[in-house]
Amino acid sequence: MMSMGKDAQKIHTEAAASGAFDDDALVRGLITDICKRSPKSRAQIAEEMEELLQRPVTLRTFNAFTADSQEKHRFPLAFARAFCQVTGDWSLLAVLAERSGLRLITQDEVHLLELGRQFFIRQSAEKKVAELTQKLGGAL
């Protein structure tokens, strides 16, 4: 389970207070923009999503997800990873995470963060060893 830091909790609380949690227009806009930038047609995107999801994603349904006039047709969160994978664009998930005070990072960035954490652990341990050595005055 993921926990939120203080900054994320603050954003979460502020957004809750203002009633700004309806991301429908944002999601529709993001999907539309991502599709425009993709070299794949909407039909290709829908077809590849259908293959990944193993459930029907017709072009008509996919188009309804982006049409402002189709308020009843909302993009399911369950489709988000497939959409991002097919388009090669993860900004849909990234923007929603950032609106929640969170950030998406790549696996390489996870490794870099862990390397930094281990560096500080080692540095702290070396400092403690030096302090203890000094206290003992080399009496070992």
C-alpha positions in Angstrom: 0.0 0.0 0.0 1.3 3.5 -0.9 1.4 6.2 1.7 1.2 9.9 1.0 3.8 12.4 2.2 2.8 15.6 3.9 2.8 17.5 0.6 0.5 15.0 -1.1 -1.8 15.0 1.9 -2.0 18.9 1.7 -2.8 18.8 -2.0 -5.3 16.0 -1.4 -7.0 18.0 1.4 -7.0 21.2 -0.6 -8.5 19.5 -3.7 -11.2 17.8 -1.5 -12.1 21.1 0.0 -12.5 22.7 -3.4 -14.5 19.9 -5.0 -12.0 19.5 -7.8 -11.9 15.7 -8.0 -13.9 15.4 -11.3 -11.1 14.7 -13.8 -13.4 13.7 -16.6 -12.6 16.7 -18.9 -8.9 16.3 -18.1 -8.9 12.6 -18.9 -10.8 13.2 -22.2 -8.4 16.0 -23.1 -5.3 13.9 -22.3 -6.5 10.9 -24.3 -7.4 13.1 -27.3 -3.9 14.8 -27.2 -2.1 11.5 -26.8 -4.0 10.0 -29.7 -3.1 13.0 -31.9 0.6 12.6 -31.1 0.6 8.9 -31.6 1.6 7.5 -35.0 -1.2 4.9 -34.5 -4.8 5.5 -35.6 -7.5 5.4 -33.0 -8.7 2.1 -34.6 -5.2 0.7 -34.0 -5.1 1.9 -30.5 -8.5 0.4 -29.7 -7.6 -2.9 -31.4 -4.3 -3.2 -29.5 -6.0 -2.3 -26.2 -8.6 -4.9 -26.9 -5.8 -7.5 -27.3 -4.1 -6.5 -24.1 -7.3 -6.3 -22.1 -8.9 -9.4 -23.6 -12.2 -7.5 -23.6 -14.0 -5.5 -26.3 -12.8 -2.0 -27.0 -14.5 -0.9 -30.2 -13.5 2.2 -32.1 -17.0 3.6 -31.4 -16.6 3.1 -27.7 -13.0 4.4 -27.7 -14.2 7.6 -29.5 -17.0 8.0 -27.0 -14.4 8.2 -24.2 -13.0 11.4 -25.7 -16.2 13.1 -26.9 -17.4 15.9 -24.6 -20.9 15.1 -25.7 -20.7 11.5 -24.4 -20.8 12.2 -20.7 -22.1 8.7 -19.9 -19.1 7.1 -21.5 -16.2 7.6 -19.2 -12.7 6.2 -19.7 -12.4 3.3 -17.3 -9.4 3.4 -15.0 -9.0 -0.3 -15.7 -8.0 0.6 -19.3 -5.4 3.2 -18.4 -2.3 0.9 -18.4 -3.3 -0.7 -21.7 -3.8 2.7 -23.2 -0.5 4.0 -22.0 1.3 0.8 -23.2 -0.3 0.9 -26.6 0.5 4.6 -27.2 3.9 4.5 -25.5 2.8 7.6 -23.5 2.4 7.4 -19.8 1.3 11.0 -19.2 -2.3 10.0 -18.5 -1.2 8.2 -15.3 1.6 10.8 -14.6 -0.8 13.7 -14.6 -3.4 12.0 -12.4 -0.6 11.0 -10.0 0.7 14.6 -9.9 -2.7 16.0 -9.3 -2.7 13.8 -6.2 0.7 15.1 -5.1 2.5 12.0 -6.2 5.1 11.3 -9.0 5.6 8.4 -11.3 9.2 7.2 -11.7 10.8 4.7 -14.0 12.5 1.5 -12.8 15.9 3.2 -13.5 14.9 6.1 -11.3 13.9 3.6 -8.6 17.4 2.1 -8.8 19.0 5.5 -8.7 17.0 6.4 -5.6 18.1 3.2 -3.9 21.7 3.8 -4.9 21.5 7.3 -3.2 19.8 5.8 -0.1 22.6 3.1 0.1 25.2 5.8 -0.3 23.9 7.8 2.6 23.6 4.6 4.7 27.3 3.8 3.9 28.3 7.4 4.6 26.6 7.3 8.0 28.1 3.9 8.9 31.6 5.2 8.0 31.1 8.2 10.1 30.0 6.0 13.1 33.0 3.7 12.6 35.3 6.7 12.6 33.7 8.1 15.8 34.0 4.8 17.6 37.5 4.3 16.5 38.4 7.7 17.8 36.7 7.0 21.1 38.6 3.7 21.5 41.8 5.5 20.6 43.0 2.5 18.6 42.9 0.3 21.8 41.8 -2.7 19.8 
